[in-house]
């Protein structure tokens, strides 16, 4: 099952979704329906790291002064499960591959995978 984890209130996510070719993605708004530990485990298995899934651009990251702390993989997992804003968005899982974040290169790979 191909899936996108996104935030409906995020302009960047909305813009990316609008630009996608016709697809069979299952849409998962992480604010309305928080990700489960099992879903995060699946992302972890595909990405190999919780840090890769973690957004260091999140407001909470700055306000909690996390950049001055030495975070472990367990910390990244805990924060992502505690608050949706810590998941780097959007996250696509397409045909068993994971695409994390909104970089232009990443979105181009997603477009290719959806063709």
C-alpha positions as CSV (number, residue, x, y, z in Angstrom):
1,X,0.0,0.0,0.0
2,X,1.4,3.3,-1.1
3,X,1.1,6.1,1.5
4,X,1.8,9.7,2.2
5,X,2.2,11.1,5.7
6,X,1.6,14.9,5.6
7,X,0.1,17.8,7.4
8,X,-3.1,19.2,5.9
9,X,-2.3,22.7,7.3
10,X,1.2,22.8,5.7
11,X,1.3,24.9,2.5
12,X,4.3,23.1,1.2
13,X,2.6,19.7,1.7
14,X,-0.6,21.0,-0.1
15,X,1.5,22.3,-3.0
16,X,3.3,19.0,-3.4
17,X,0.1,17.0,-3.2
18,X,-1.5,19.2,-5.9
19,X,1.5,18.7,-8.2
20,X,1.4,14.9,-7.9
21,X,0.3,12.8,-10.9
22,X,-2.8,10.7,-10.6
23,X,-2.0,8.1,-8.0
24,X,-3.3,5.4,-5.5
25,X,-1.7,7.0,-2.4
26,X,-3.4,6.6,0.9
27,X,-3.4,10.0,2.6
28,X,-2.6,10.2,6.3
29,X,-2.9,13.6,7.9
30,X,-0.6,13.3,10.9
31,X,-2.3,16.0,12.9
32,X,-5.8,14.5,12.6
33,X,-4.5,11.0,13.0
34,X,-1.2,10.8,14.8
35,X,1.3,8.2,13.6
36,X,1.5,5.0,15.6
37,X,4.6,3.4,16.9
38,X,4.0,0.6,14.3
39,X,3.9,3.1,11.5
40,X,7.0,4.8,12.7
41,X,8.8,1.4,13.0
42,X,7.9,0.8,9.3
43,X,9.4,4.1,8.4
44,X,12.5,3.4,10.5
45,X,13.0,0.0,8.8
46,X,12.9,1.7,5.4
47,X,15.0,4.7,6.3
48,X,17.4,3.1,8.7
49,X,17.3,6.0,11.1
50,X,14.9,8.0,13.3
51,X,17.1,11.0,12.8
52,X,16.4,10.8,9.0
53,X,12.7,11.1,9.8
54,X,13.2,14.0,12.3
55,X,12.6,17.6,11.3
56,X,15.2,20.0,12.7
57,X,13.2,22.8,11.1
58,X,10.3,22.4,13.6
59,X,9.5,25.4,15.8
60,X,9.5,23.1,18.8
61,X,13.0,21.9,18.0
62,X,14.2,25.5,18.4
63,X,11.9,26.4,21.4
64,X,12.9,23.3,23.3
65,X,16.6,24.1,22.6
66,X,17.1,20.5,21.3
67,X,19.9,21.6,18.9
68,X,22.1,22.1,22.0
69,X,21.3,18.6,23.3
70,X,23.0,15.4,22.2
71,X,20.0,13.4,20.9
72,X,20.0,9.6,20.5
73,X,18.0,7.5,18.1
74,X,15.7,6.8,21.0
75,X,15.2,10.5,21.6
76,X,14.3,11.1,18.0
77,X,11.8,8.3,18.1
78,X,10.3,9.6,21.3
79,X,9.9,13.2,20.0
80,X,8.4,12.1,16.7
81,X,5.8,10.0,18.6
82,X,5.1,12.8,21.1
83,X,4.4,15.6,18.6
84,X,3.6,15.4,14.9
85,X,5.6,18.5,14.1
86,X,8.9,16.5,14.6
87,X,8.2,14.3,11.6
88,X,10.0,15.6,8.5
89,X,7.2,16.1,6.0
90,X,5.9,14.8,3.7
91,X,6.9,11.1,4.0
92,X,6.0,8.9,1.1
93,X,6.1,5.1,1.1
94,X,5.9,3.9,-2.5
95,X,6.5,0.3,-3.5
96,X,8.5,-0.4,-0.4
97,X,10.7,2.6,-0.7
98,X,10.6,5.7,1.5
99,X,11.0,9.3,0.5
100,X,11.4,11.8,3.3
101,X,11.0,15.6,3.2
102,X,10.2,18.2,0.6
103,X,13.6,18.7,-1.2
104,X,13.2,19.2,-4.9
105,X,15.3,16.1,-5.6
106,X,13.1,14.0,-3.3
107,X,9.9,15.2,-4.9
108,X,11.3,14.5,-8.4
109,X,12.0,10.9,-7.2
110,X,8.4,10.6,-5.9
111,X,7.0,11.8,-9.2
112,X,9.1,9.2,-11.0
113,X,8.0,6.4,-8.6
114,X,4.3,7.4,-9.1
115,X,4.5,7.3,-13.0
